[in-house]
Amino acid sequence: MSPDIVIGEQSGVDALIEQWRRYSTYFGNLNFQLKGMEEQPFGALVATASFSFTITETSLRHVFPHLLATSGAEDTGFGTEHAVLWTRLLGRRLDCRCSLRFQWDDSAGRVTQLDWKMDLLTTLLRVLGNLEDVNYLLEKALITPTNLIKDLPTKAE
């Protein structure tokens, strides 16, 4: 792997390791099941797979923190309007179709780019049953369209 591998909006081996640390810490029972691999032109290899994981309280707090709220001086943990989403997601096992595209540099003999696509939208639609809830959940989620988990905002943000 190239030391400056590009992964989504980030680069570097440390960024890749940090993303896998976040996924393995924030979600429960990760399972990656390879379905197939296909060579493509210009040194690319695409792997198709299923990626399954369990939504935990840590997932909700670190990936979907907008479900949490405080009401005045009393910290209830989450706003009542979001309690239903919290309850419907907590403990759910999600099984997402995904693909990984590895870009190979022949001259360096290393992978220089990793693109990961995961169909979280369809999976969440099956679980939540409507686009309004899925939109609300993903709109402020700390997961990017390239499936990177962002840092939690600080109090000043």
N, C-alpha and C positions, 0 to 999 in steps of 0.2 A: 504494500500500500504506500502511495506517495505521502511524504510528510505533510504536504499541503493539499491533501485530498479535499475536493469540494463536495460538501453535503448540504443541499438546500442553499440557504443564505449564508452558511458558515463554511469555514475551511479549517483543515488541520486534523490530525489524529486525535488531539485532545478534545476537540469539539465533537467528534464522532463518539469517543468514549463517554463523554459527558451525556450525550443523548441516550446512549444505551444504559447508562447509570440511572438517568431519570425514568426511563421506561420501566426498568427492572425494580426501581424503588417505588414509583408512584402507582403501578398497576400490579395486580396479583396474578400468579400462575400463568406467566407468559408461555406461549407455545407457538413456535414457528414451524409450519409444515410445508416443505418444498413440494410443489406440484409439477414443475417442469422448468427446463432451461432451453434457451434458444440463442444461438449466435446470430449477431446482426452485423451489417457492414461497418467498416471503420473501427474495428476493435471493440465493439460493444457486446455485452452478454446480458440478456434479460432473463431473470428468474421470476416465475410466478409462484405464489404461495398463499397459504392462509395464515393469518396472524390472529391468535385468540388470546384474550386476557380478561381478567376480572376487574370490574370497577370497585375500588375500595374507597374508604373515607379519605385516604391519602390522595387518591386520584382526583376526587372531587375537590379537595382543598387546594391542590397544586395545579390542576389542569383546568378546572371549572370554578375558580374562586368567586366568580360573580354570583354563584348560588348562595354564598354566605352573606350574611348581613347582620348589622346590629340595629337595634331599635332603641334609640336614646341611650340612657345609662345602662339599660338591661341588655346584656349580650345573649341573644337567644340561639346563636350558632348559625341560623339561616332564617331568611325572611319567610313568612308564612306562605306567600305566593310561590316561593321556590321549593318549599318543603315537599311538594308532590313530586317534582322532578328529582330531587335528592333521593327520595324514597324509592322511586321507580328505577333509578340507576344503581343505587348501592347494592353491591353483591351480584349484579348481573354479569353474565359471561358474554362477551362480545366476540364474534368471529367475523373478521374482515378479510375480504379478498385484497391481495396486495401484489405489487410487482416491484422488483429492484432492478435497476439498470446500472451495470458496472461498465465504466468507460476505461479501457485498457490502453496504456501508452506503450507501444512496442519498443521504442527506443530506450525508455526507462525501465521497462519490464515490470511496471506497477499499475495498479488501479489509481486513476487520477480523479475520478468523479463517481459519486454514488447518488443516484436519484431514486427516491422511494415514494411510491404512490400507494395509498391505502384508502379503500372505499369506506370511510367512516360514516359518511352521510347516509348511504343505503342501510347500513347496519343500525344506526341510531333511529332511522325512520321505522324499521321493523320493531324496535324496542319501544319507542315512544308513541308511534302510531299517527303522528301528524307533523307537518312541516313547520308549523308555528313553534312548537316546542324544540324541534331540532334546530331551527334557525336561532332561537334564543340561546340555546346551549352553545352552539358553535360560534355565534357572532362575537362573543366576548371571551371565548375560550383561549387559553394560553398555548394552543397548538396551531402552528402555521399551516398554510395550504401544502407545504412540503413536509408536513408531519414532524416538524421540530417542536419540542416543548420549550417555550420561552421561560425566562426567569419570572418569579413572582414579582409584581410591582412593589416598590417600597412605599412606606406610608406617605412620603412626599409626593409620589406620583398619583 
